[in-house]
Amino acid sequence: MMGIENYGEFSRLSELVGRVKAPKGTGGYCFITQDTERVKIGEFVYYEVVDEAGKNRRVLGRTTSRASIRDYPVSYLSLKEVRPEEILRATGIGGHNPLFEVEVSILGYFDKGFKFVNPRIPPLQGTEVYLASDDYLEEVLGKGGREQGKALIGHLLNRPGQRVPISLDVRELVSKHLAVLAATGSGKSYAVGVLLEELMGRYNKAAVLVLDPHGEYSTMDEMRNWRDNPLVEEGYAPDVKVLSEEDIKIRYSDLEASDWAGILKDASDKMLNLLHESLQRLKGHGRFSLSDIIAELEAQKDDTNESSVNGLHWRLRAHARKRIFSPGEYTPLTDILRPGLLTIIDMSELEEGDQQLIASILLRRILRARIRTKKEKISEGEYYLPYPVFVVLEEAHRFAPGSGESRAKRVLKTILSEGRKFDVGTCLVSQRPGKLDSDVLSQCMTQIIMKITNPSDQENIKQSVEAVTADLMDELPSLTTGQAVVVGAAINTPVTVRVRERFTTPGGTSGNAPKEWQEFYLTRALREKRDTAPLVRKRDEGLF
């Protein structure tokens, strides 16, 4: 691949498509073209300037609109019997060549230290405008291809096939967080599956935890059996664990007062204060069980609080039947988070409150472990986590709702604001970004946005994601399944991509109800026919 400064070579690869008509401030310009095929909306073009150091620079831009400026007379278009061009030829005017005015938003020239730099000097009228070549775009847009620290998410939408690969910067994803937003059926979970494949591949070998409320990612365990795959190498294939709620254990001593307030939803303030006092005394003695909590409450019982203590007993014993709670057993972080391991916690059989509880406690433990390890306060034990981690939260609007509070939301906000210092990255996945907390969304510095049609979802994205410009917002409703706008810190400039094909089987796909009805009906009919056949034969033989 040639260097981006080899302009003579690029000039031979790129073609002239038009000339500048007029600048539009310092951020854009319009040019005139007759090209009806290649100059699409969202295409990349450039013009050349000489910078202050006397160096040739290619100022890249993205086309945002295209309008015809040479039209057939309206009267010609109303005739059904004769084509307009035939009328023009008959009158001696000749053929009709299309002419378009195209608006361009300037990105700037590529500088490795600062990505794109706007020269702040608009192009002069008549300046030649060129279509950017595939090779140039691969180098300056998406850091294309696979290598350490990259995740090949797909290919540039406006270029056919796989001519311009688009990769994301994994370091930026982990340190500055990611949001994947899309309407139902747009390919959101499919795109996350692609990202997980890249993170777990040989070029990254990440430590990833997926909190999966619908059980959509269990098919990712196919990665364990990869052999002839570009993402594995001799001696390495990703390890995958798919856990259910029975595999996750939460110690009573790990629960905080806010957790109990969520668990015991109908408990009075007096009950919660009594419980908090008991927990504070017990925490000084290390690990404790539910029986220890109840015994401590009994020790506090008197005439003024007897009814509250009894009410707590009843509520605590009701929750003791839940299998996720344990007096001493717990899930070590290193069992679910280590480089080369993808852990998926299938929470599809849990109530939403328990899903939030698991999320909040795991996130809190992960952050606490990374803080203690990073500050070198510990060198072993259950809170020793000596590597960065990446956590994916499906249905993120459940854990960080826009209205109201939740246990997971509080710790998630802390991770999003402080996680960068301690290498705790998150990926928030949601089909209803309008219901996702706007502060949470705004702290995800990279976004993969697929088809969005709901006005409230679009508005929350517009308000929370600075990198999404008006022309990109206009594209969201017209995207089809598997197409996405990618913006933010993990890519040099916003691009529209076609998500690559997955190596693993997608999960969470919609069923085929008519087919299943037909199959069930036929199976039942065949069974009934088989069961009644002996009776019919006996009747025909006159046996009854």
ABEGO torsion letter per residue (X at the ends): XBBAABAAAAAAABBBAEBBABBBEAABBBBBBABAAABBBGBBBBBBBBBAAGBBBBBBBBBABBBBABBBBAAAAABAABBAAAAAAAAGAEBBBBBBBBBBBBAEBBBAAAEBBBAGBBBBBGBBBBBBBAAAAAAAAAGBEBBBGBBBAEBBAABBEAABBBBBBAAAAAAAEBBBBBBBGAGAAAAAAAAAAAAABAAAGBBBBBBBAAGAAAAAAAAAABBBBAABBBGBBBBBBBBBAAABBBBAAABBAAAAAAABAABBAAAAAAAAAAAAAAAAAEBBBAAAAAAAAAAABBAAAAAAAAAAAAAAAAAAABAABBAABBBBAAAABBBGBBBBBBAAABBAAAAAAAAAAAAAAAAAAAAAAAAGABABEAABBABBBBBBBBGAAAABBABEBBAAAAAAAAAAAAAAAAGBBBBBBBABAAABBAAAAAABABBBBBBBABAAAAAAAAAABAABBAAAAAAAAABBBGBBBBBEAABABBBBBBBBBBABBBBGBBBBAAAAAAAAAAAAAAAAAAAAAAAAAAAAAGAX
